């Protein structure tokens, strides 16, 4: 059996497109995956955060590896939660998150363990989820 290769202009264009696609994929892998893994500049400035809504509260988790608790400042002003600080080899960082109306600012609590900052932000009674009964003809 013999191998047939095509060297026409269409094949050259397809090869160029395939090479261009591979270059773009490599570029995006470098930009996005390196940053997501915490090795890029974006991850240094903006810590990764997860926000979980519960019936009665919001829980916020911020990944701050290598940052000591005393180097972190958390504030809440007009429903804007701000986390800022600095860490060894990380530089300064700041992240702000606008929270919805109906939070109980007086009862917000924070803890930090193993490089993860956890904030518990209770909702006011009026903002807490409640079950709504559906009425209709039976």
C-alpha positions as CSV (number, residue, x, y, z in Angstrom):
1,X,0.0,0.0,0.0
2,X,1.3,3.5,-0.8
3,X,0.8,6.7,1.1
4,X,-0.7,9.5,-1.0
5,X,0.1,13.1,0.0
6,X,-1.6,16.1,-1.4
7,X,0.4,19.2,-1.9
8,X,-2.2,21.4,-3.5
9,X,-3.1,24.9,-2.4
10,X,-6.1,23.7,-0.4
11,X,-4.0,21.3,1.6
12,X,-1.5,24.0,2.4
13,X,-4.3,26.3,3.6
14,X,-5.6,23.5,5.8
15,X,-2.2,22.9,7.3
16,X,-1.8,26.6,8.0
17,X,-5.2,26.7,9.7
18,X,-4.3,23.7,11.8
19,X,-1.0,25.2,12.8
20,X,-2.7,28.5,13.6
21,X,-5.3,26.7,15.7
22,X,-2.6,24.8,17.6
23,X,-0.7,28.1,18.3
24,X,-3.9,29.8,19.6
25,X,-4.7,26.8,21.8
26,X,-1.2,26.9,23.2
27,X,-1.5,30.6,23.9
28,X,-4.8,30.3,25.7
29,X,-3.6,27.3,27.7
30,X,-0.7,29.4,28.8
31,X,-2.7,32.4,29.6
32,X,-5.7,30.8,31.3
33,X,-4.4,27.6,32.8
34,X,-1.3,29.2,34.3
35,X,-3.3,31.9,35.8
36,X,-6.0,29.5,37.1
37,X,-3.2,27.4,38.7
38,X,-2.0,30.5,40.6
39,X,1.2,31.0,38.6
40,X,0.1,34.0,36.6
41,X,-0.1,37.7,37.4
42,X,-4.0,37.6,37.5
43,X,-4.0,35.1,40.3
44,X,-1.5,37.2,42.3
45,X,-3.7,40.3,42.2
46,X,-7.2,38.7,42.4
47,X,-7.5,35.7,44.8
48,X,-9.9,33.0,43.7
49,X,-13.2,33.1,45.5
50,X,-16.2,30.9,45.8
51,X,-19.6,32.3,46.9
52,X,-22.3,30.0,48.1
53,X,-25.8,31.1,48.8
54,X,-27.7,29.3,51.5
55,X,-31.3,29.9,52.7
56,X,-30.2,32.1,55.6
57,X,-26.7,33.3,54.6
58,X,-23.9,33.8,52.1
59,X,-20.6,31.9,52.6
60,X,-17.5,33.3,50.8
61,X,-14.3,31.3,50.5
62,X,-11.1,33.1,49.3
63,X,-8.0,31.1,48.4
64,X,-5.0,32.9,50.0
65,X,-2.1,30.4,50.0
66,X,1.0,31.7,51.7
67,X,-0.8,34.6,53.2
68,X,-0.8,35.0,57.0
69,X,-4.1,35.9,58.8
70,X,-2.5,39.1,60.2
71,X,-1.7,40.2,56.6
72,X,-5.4,40.1,55.5
73,X,-7.9,43.0,55.9
74,X,-11.6,42.4,55.4
75,X,-14.1,45.2,55.3
76,X,-17.8,45.6,54.4
77,X,-19.1,49.0,53.3
78,X,-22.5,49.5,51.8
79,X,-22.8,45.9,50.7
80,X,-19.4,45.9,49.2
81,X,-17.1,43.2,50.7
82,X,-13.4,44.0,50.2
83,X,-10.6,41.6,50.9
84,X,-7.0,42.9,50.7
85,X,-3.6,42.1,51.9
86,X,-0.2,40.9,50.9
87,X,1.7,37.6,51.1
88,X,5.3,36.5,50.8
89,X,6.2,36.1,47.2
90,X,2.7,37.1,46.2
91,X,2.7,40.9,46.5
92,X,-0.4,43.0,47.3
93,X,-3.8,41.9,46.4
94,X,-7.4,43.2,46.6
95,X,-10.7,41.8,45.7
96,X,-14.1,43.4,46.0
97,X,-17.5,41.7,45.8
98,X,-20.9,43.5,45.8
99,X,-23.4,41.6,47.9
100,X,-27.1,41.8,47.4
101,X,-29.4,43.8,49.7
102,X,-30.7,42.1,52.8
103,X,-27.5,41.1,54.6
104,X,-27.0,41.4,58.4
105,X,-23.7,43.4,58.5
106,X,-23.5,43.2,62.3
107,X,-23.3,39.4,62.3
108,X,-20.7,38.8,59.6
109,X,-17.9,36.5,60.8
110,X,-14.6,35.5,59.4
111,X,-12.1,32.7,60.0
112,X,-8.9,31.5,58.2
113,X,-7.4,28.1,58.1
114,X,-4.9,26.4,55.7
115,X,-4.7,29.4,53.4
116,X,-8.5,29.7,53.0
117,X,-10.4,32.7,54.3
118,X,-14.0,31.9,55.1
119,X,-16.7,34.6,55.6
120,X,-20.2,33.8,56.9
121,X,-22.6,36.6,56.0
122,X,-26.1,36.1,57.4
123,X,-29.2,37.4,55.6
124,X,-31.7,39.5,57.4
125,X,-35.0,37.7,58.3
126,X,-36.8,39.5,55.5
127,X,-34.2,38.4,53.0
128,X,-34.1,34.7,54.0
129,X,-35.7,32.3,51.6
130,X,-39.1,31.0,52.5
131,X,-41.3,28.4,50.9
132,X,-44.2,29.8,48.9
133,X,-47.4,27.7,48.8
134,X,-48.9,27.2,45.4
135,X,-52.7,27.4,45.4
136,X,-54.9,26.1,42.7
137,X,-57.9,24.0,41.9
138,X,-57.6,20.4,43.0
